[in-house]
């Protein structure tokens, strides 16, 4: 059958016996359809993931071509853009980490494999230098996309094997007056070329992210559909984890549970290592050990997100696995919740993350002062910064902190997705009221800016105290639950 397959691919003629074999295969119900292995899912190989006309799940080939055209419009005249794929990172000498493509390379090419370099210029459009496979690599790692896939699948205007880069790219660089390249994935493969070194020495080389971040900032309808699904998966997963927490109050188990629920709903991976901080661990903003038991009566803070076909989610909820907030926990939580809701209301075209941040800091400083956590006026700003050194939010998209080169002072536009995440992180050694020590609370939502205001993408996940307590206590709204509620808050 391997010989027949090769002949099919090469368009060779068949003997009479071979024709009979092929006919027999058809009668037996086997699929004789041959498709090119592009090194990633295609409509032919993975119809359950990729629809006809799509290059990656949810994004059409036309949209990728449009992105390149828009990038070329942003490039100065006679400018060249070089974008390398993400490198393979190794856990040990023979064990790689799970590969994740660089967001800029994926956004422009649609190629999900490592080892490639894309070059864009007004003269020729998209030129892709593709990795070359050998029989050993195919046996161990499978097929990879090469020059044919670059032209047919990714619709590059030009494509060459990587071995031709040293021969072809220097001429492209020499004919350009300015170079932009992806600094995050810069590789010696092109940086060691004499032509590139000369351009860098003469100050002609700059970071491409100023252009790609501009393109990626406002999401297309197709991108928003993927972001909504990513948020929905994360919300459902965290909801199941909240229910799980009463029976299994262990940071490691809650981390495993949320990852399982995300992947069972279609996520390819987590957006980042889940933050699962129980008790005083919640006051460590990016706590990641996740190895402690959550003590009865303590809160647990979970900051999680998942990736759905290249688009990420990021949300946080804080709750008591025991089922009830204590009085001190409720007072702090109510302040954070109120800040969260008021900041969400500020999300609209024309405002900025920076403006929302300034509002949140004033709100939280005033509230913490009323609770007796912040005292006096001297050094109040410094004291507040110790309890909350974070910003109110960030841009979200193909990266968790998306479009990093764009400032938070830029007016928001429809199609931009941000996070709103007020919090307070009081360490156990804090010199303040004892009942608040060791409490960390954050409530984070994803917000899409719309023409008329906003849409909360994570709005399906409970954050009101009464909803959380009802959820954790099997939706019990009776007198016993209410009595227990009042008793806990009186303590």
N, C-alpha and C positions, 0 to 999 in steps of 0.2 A: 504493500500500500504506500510506503514511503516513495518508491520509484514512481508510482502513478501520480502521487501528489506533486512531485517535482516536475513531471511532464505537464500537469495541469497549469502550474505556475509559469512554466516556460513556453506554453502554447505549442508543445511538440505533438506530433501525430502518434496515434496508438495502434498497436497490433489488434487483430480480430479478437484474440483471447482477452486482451486488456479491455476492449470495449464490452465484452460479455461480463467481465468482472465488475466494471462500473455499473452496468445495467442491473446486475445482481444485487449490488450494494443498495441501489435505489429501491429495488423491490423489497429488500429486507427492512426498509424503513430508516436506514442510516442517512444522515445529512451529508451530502457531498459538497455543500457550499464552502467555498474557500474565501477567506478574508485576510487582508494584510494585518499582521500583528503590529499595532502602532506603539506597543510598550505601555499602553494604558487603555482603559475602557473606551469602546467606540459603539455606535449604534448597531454594528454588525456583531461585535463580540459580546456586548453587554446590553441587550435591548431593555433589560429591566432597570438599567441606570441611565442610559443615554438615549434620548429620542432622536429621530431622524432630523438632520439639520443642526444638531448640537455638537460642539467640539468637546465640551465638558458638561457634566450634568447641569442642566438649567441655563446654560449660556451657549448661544448659537455661534456658528462660525462667522456669521455676518457681524456679530457684536465684537468679536475679537479683531476682525479687519477694521471695523470702525474705530476701535481703540487705537490701533496703530496710526490710522490717518489723523486722529486727534493729537496724538503724541508728535507726529511729524509737523503738525501745524504749530505746536508750541516750541519746537526746536528752532534756534536761530538759523539763518541762511548758511549753507555750507557747513552744517554741524553734523557730527556723527554721534550716535548713541550706542553704547556697548552694554549689554545686560547679560551677565553670566548666571547660570542656574545655581541653585544652592549646592554646597558640597555635601558629600556623604560624611557624616560624623560617626566615629567609631567608639563603641563602648569598651571593647578590648581589641586585641590585635586582629581578631577574626570575626568579631560580632559587631555589626553596625547598629546604631540607633535607628528607629523607624524614620524613614526619610520624609521630610516635609519640604515641598518646593518653596523657593523664595517667592514672595507675593508679587513683586514687580515682574519677574520673569514669567510667572503663571498668568498674570493679568494681560501681558502683551502677546504671549505666544500660545497659551493654552496647553503647553507641554508640561507634563507632570513628572518627568524623569530627570535624573542628574546627568551631568557631563556635557551639557550644551552651552553654547554662547550665541546670543542673538545680537545682530547689528542692524540698526535702522539708519537710513539716510535718504535724503530727498532724491538722490540720483537713482537709487535702485529699490527702495522700499524696505522689505524685511529680508535679510540674509541670515540663514541659520547654519552654524557650524555644529555638526552632529557627531556624537560619539560613535566609534566603530566597534562592533562586537567581534569576538572570536569564538570558535567552537567551545572552548573551555568555559567562557562566561555564559554562553547560552545554556550549557548543561547545568551550571550551578545557579544561575539567576534568571534564566528565561530570555525571551526575545526583547530587544530594545528598539526604539525608533531610530531610524537612520535617515539618510538623505531622501529616500523615496517618501517616507512618512512626513518629512519636513515640507516637501512640495505638495503632496496629495492630501494629507490630513491637516497639517497646520497652515497650509496655503501660503507658504513663504514664496517670495518672488525668485529667490536664489537659495541654493543649499549646497554645502560642501562637507566632506568628511573632515573631522577635526585635524587630521594629518596635513590638510591643505591650508590651515589657518596661518602659519608662518609665511606662507607663500603669497597669500591673498590679502590678509588684513593690513599689513604695512602700507600697501598701495592705497587702500581706502583711507587710512589715517593721514597719509601724506597729502591726499587731495582735499583734506578738510582743514578748516581754519579753527575749529573748536571741537573738543571732545567732552561728552558727558558719559559717565559710567556709573554703574550700580556699586557704590562703595562697600555695601554690606557683603557682597559676594565676589568682590574683586579677586582675581586669581592671577598667579604668575604666568599662566598660559598666554595671556595677552599683555600683562603689565611688564613682563621682561623683554618684550619686543623693543628694539632700539627706537622705532618710530614713536611708540607710546611714551618711552622715557624722555625722548626729546620734547614731545608735546607737553609733558608734565613739567619739565624743567623750564619751559618758556611760558608757563602759566596758562596753558590752553585747556587744561583738564579740570572739570568740575563734577560735583555730585549730581546724578540724574534725578534723585528723589524730589528735587524742587519741581520737576515736571510731572513725574508719575504720581506723587502725592496730590497734586492739583487735579489730575484726572480721576483718581480713586476716591476723592473726598465726597462728591455727590454720586449717590448710587443710582443705577438704572433700575427700571421695574423688575428686570430679571434678577438683579443682585438683591433687591429688597425682598423678593419672594424667597430666596435662599436664606437671607438673614432672618426673616420671620420664622421659617422652619427651624433654623438653628436655635432661635430663642424658645420656640414651642417645645422642642425636644428637651432643652435644658430645664425649662419650667416643669414639665412632666416628670423628669428624672429627679429633680430636687424635691418635688412634692412627695414622690414615693419614698425618698430618703428621709424626709421629715417624719412620715408615718413609721418608718423603720427605726427611728432613733429612740423611741420609747422602750422598745424591747432590746435593742442592741446599741447602747450608748457608748460606743467606742469610736474614736476618731478614725482608726484604720478601717473599720467596718463601714462607716458612713462614706469614706472616700471610695472604697471598693463598690459600694452599692450605687452611688451616683454615676460612676464610670460605667458600670454594667447597664444601668437603665438608659444612659445616653446611647451606648453602642447598640443596644437592642432596638432602639428606635431609629437607627440609621446613621448616627454620627460616626465619622471615620476615626476620630480621636478626641481627646480632651484638648481644649484650647490652651490649658496650662495645668500644672499639678494642682489639684483641688486644695484650697485652704480650708482645713477643718480644725478650728480652734475651740476647744472646750474650756470653760472657766477662764482663768488668767491667760491661757494661750491665745484667746481671742483678742487680747490687747497687743499682740505681735502682728503687725499689719499683713505681712506676707509669710505668716507661719506655714511651714510645709512639712514638719516632721510627722504629724498625724499618727502619733504612737501612744496617746494617753487615753485613759478612760474618762468620760465626762461624768463628774460627780453629780449625785442627786441634788437637784436644786440649782445647778449651774446652767448658764446659757451655753449654746454652741453656735459659733459663727461659721457659715459655709459660703465661701466665695468660689463659684464654679463657672465653667463655660465649656462648650464643645465646638467642634468643627464639623460643618456640614458642607461637603463639596467645596471647600476653600473659604467658607464664610463662617465667622465666629460669633459666639454668644458670650456674655459676661454678666453675671448677676450674683447678688448676695442676699441671704436672709439670715436672721439671728433669732433663735427660739430656745425655750427651755424643754429639753426632752422629757422632763418629768410631767409636763402638761400645764404648768402654771407659772406665771411671772411672779417674782417676789415684789414687794413694794418698791425697793430701790431699783430693781431691774425695770419695772414698769415706768417709773419716773424718767429714767434715762431713755428708755426705748421710745416713750411718747414724744420726747423732744426730737429724737432722730427721725421718727416717722413724720412728725409735723414738718420738719425741715425738708425731708424728702418730697413730700407732697407739694409744698409751696415752691420748691425749686423746679419740680416738674411743670408746674403751672407757668413758670417763667419761660419755658422752652417754646420758642416761636422764631420765625424768620426775622432777622435783624438784630436779635440779641446775641450774646457770645457766652462761651463757657466761662470766661473770665468774669463777666458781669454776674453770672449766676453764682460763681464761687464767692465773690465779694458779699453777696446777699447771704449766702449760707454761713460764712464766718461770723458776720454780725449777729445773725439769728442764734447760732450755737454759743457764741461768747455770752450773749445776754442770758440764754437759758441756763448755761452752766454756772453763771454767776448767781442766778436766782436759786439754784439747787445747792449753793454753798460750796461747789466744787472749785470755782474760781473766786478769789477774794481780793478786794481792793482794786485800785486802778494801776498801781505800779507793777510793771512787768506782766500785765495781764495778757498782752499779745504773745510774749514769750511762753508764758504758762499754757496758754491755749495751744500754741504750736506744738508743745510737748505732748498734748493730749490728742491732737489731730494735725499731723504734718502733711496731710494729703490734699490733693486738689478735689474739687467737687465732681470732676468727671474727665472724660477723654473721648476722642473719636474712636469709632469701632467699625470694623469691616473685615478685610482679609487678614489683618493683624489685630491683636488685642488692643494695643495702643497704636491705632492706625494713623497713617499720614503724619508721622512724627515731626516732619519739618514745618508743618503748618502751625502757627501759633494759636493759642486759645483765645486770643483777642479778636479773631476775625469773625464778622457777623455771620450767623448761621443761615443756611439756605435750605429750601425743601430738598429732600433726598439725602441729607446728612444724618447719620446716626451717631448718637453720643450716649454716654452713661451719666446717670445722676446717682452719686453714692456718698451721702453724708455719713459720718461716723464719729465715734469717740472711743479712745483706747486708753483706759486708765490702768496703769501697771499696779501690781500688788504693793510696791514700795512708794506709791504716790503719797505725798504729804497733803492729805485732804480727808474728808469724812470717811471713816472706816468702812461704812456700809456700801460705798461705791468702789472700793479698791478691787482690782482684779476683774473688772467688767469691761468687755470690749463689744461694741455694737456697730454694725454697718448694715444699711439697707440700700441695695443697689438695683436700679432698674435701667433697662435699655429704652431710649427714647428716639423715635424717628421724627425729624422736623418735617412738617407738612405745609402745604400752601396756607392753611388756615390756623395752624398751631402745632399740635404734636399728636403722636400716637405712641402709647406705651406698649412696646413689644413684649414685655414681661408682665403685663397686667393680670395674667391668669393665675399668678402665684400669690397666695395670701400674704399680707403683711400687716393687717390690722390685728391688734391683740386678741380681740374677741373671736376673730376667724381662726387664728392660729391655735388658740386654746380649745376651741370647738373641734378643730381638725384633730388635734392630738388626743382629745378625749372622746373620740368616736361621735362627733357632732352632737354631744349631749348638752342641750340648752336648758335642762331642768333645774330645779331649785338646788339639788345637791351640788351640781357643778358650780352654780353661782355662789353658793355658800362657801365652797372650798376656795373659790376665786377671792372672795372678800377676806377670808381667813389668811390666805397666803400674803396678800398685800398689806395686811395689818401687822404682819411680823416684821 
